[in-house]
Amino acid sequence: MKENENTSVSTLPVAFSQLRSILIGGSPGEKFQASELLAKCAHGSPEALIEAGNDTIPEIRQTAAWAIGKAQLDSPEARALLQRLADDEDKNVRTKAIYALKTLGGIYVRFPG
């Protein structure tokens, strides 16, 4: 890894924490900008989106699903997360996850039980 790449990876938890705070309590405009930033960093740090998709707050999970679709982040981990989020208890999370799966060319399959 190059030196500047190490810096960006080491600051990822701080940056994600700041984005998370904005997504929870920011104005609609700030939330939109934070969502866009999360999508832009998806390819360099897909683990940030996976972490966001496992958050306890529905708005964060919803944003993660949207960002995965927007960034076209097609990985086994991302698809597994979207499949799980497609059955989330929150309707908005489910909607964004199903949309992201369709964006990636995936099929949402709901298993009984």
C-alpha positions in Angstrom: 0.0 0.0 0.0 1.1 3.5 -0.7 1.6 5.9 2.2 -1.5 8.0 1.3 -3.6 4.8 1.1 -2.6 3.9 4.6 -3.7 7.3 5.8 -7.2 7.0 4.2 -7.7 3.5 5.7 -6.6 4.6 9.1 -9.0 7.5 9.1 -11.9 5.4 7.8 -13.4 4.7 11.3 -13.3 8.5 12.1 -14.8 9.5 8.8 -17.6 6.8 9.0 -18.4 7.9 12.6 -18.8 11.5 11.3 -21.0 10.4 8.4 -23.0 8.3 10.7 -23.6 11.3 13.0 -24.8 13.4 10.1 -27.0 10.6 8.8 -28.7 10.4 12.2 -29.1 14.0 13.1 -28.2 16.2 10.1 -30.5 18.3 7.9 -31.9 16.7 4.8 -29.2 18.4 2.7 -26.5 17.2 5.0 -27.9 13.7 5.0 -27.9 13.7 1.2 -24.3 14.8 1.0 -23.3 12.2 3.6 -25.0 9.5 1.6 -23.2 10.6 -1.6 -19.9 10.6 0.2 -20.5 7.1 1.5 -21.3 5.9 -2.0 -18.2 7.5 -3.4 -15.9 5.8 -0.9 -17.5 2.4 -1.5 -15.0 1.0 -3.9 -12.0 2.1 -1.8 -13.6 0.9 1.5 -16.4 -1.5 0.9 -16.1 -2.6 4.5 -17.5 0.8 5.5 -20.7 0.0 3.7 -20.9 -3.5 5.1 -20.5 -2.0 8.6 -23.2 0.6 7.9 -25.5 -2.2 6.6 -25.2 -3.9 10.0 -25.9 -0.7 12.0 -28.7 -0.7 14.6 -30.3 2.4 13.2 -32.6 1.9 10.1 -31.6 5.1 8.4 -28.0 4.0 8.4 -28.9 0.5 7.0 -31.1 2.2 4.4 -28.3 4.5 3.3 -25.9 1.6 3.1 -28.2 -0.3 0.8 -28.7 2.8 -1.4 -25.0 3.4 -1.6 -24.2 -0.1 -2.6 -26.6 0.2 -5.5 -25.4 3.6 -6.5 -21.7 2.6 -6.4 -22.5 -0.7 -8.2 -20.6 -2.5 -5.5 -20.9 -6.0 -6.7 -19.3 -8.4 -4.2 -20.4 -11.6 -2.5 -20.4 -9.7 0.8 -22.5 -6.8 -0.6 -25.0 -9.1 -2.2 -25.4 -11.2 1.0 -25.9 -8.0 3.0 -28.5 -6.7 0.5 -30.3 -10.0 0.5 -30.5 -9.8 4.3 -31.6 -6.2 4.3 -34.3 -7.0 1.8 -36.0 -8.8 4.7 -35.3 -6.0 7.2 -38.0 -5.0 9.7 -37.9 -1.4 8.3 -39.9 -0.9 5.1 -37.5 1.8 3.8 -34.5 -0.4 4.4 -36.2 -3.3 2.5 -37.2 -1.0 -0.4 -33.6 0.4 -0.8 -32.1 -3.1 -0.6 -34.4 -4.6 -3.2 -33.8 -1.7 -5.5 -30.0 -2.1 -5.0 -30.2 -5.8 -5.8 -32.1 -5.0 -9.0 -29.5 -2.4 -9.8 -26.8 -5.0 -9.5 -28.7 -7.4 -11.6 -29.6 -9.6 -8.7 -32.7 -11.4 -7.9 -34.4 -11.0 -4.5 -35.5 -14.4 -3.2 -37.6 -14.6 -0.1 -37.4 -17.9 1.6 -40.4 -19.1 3.7 -39.9 -19.3 7.4 
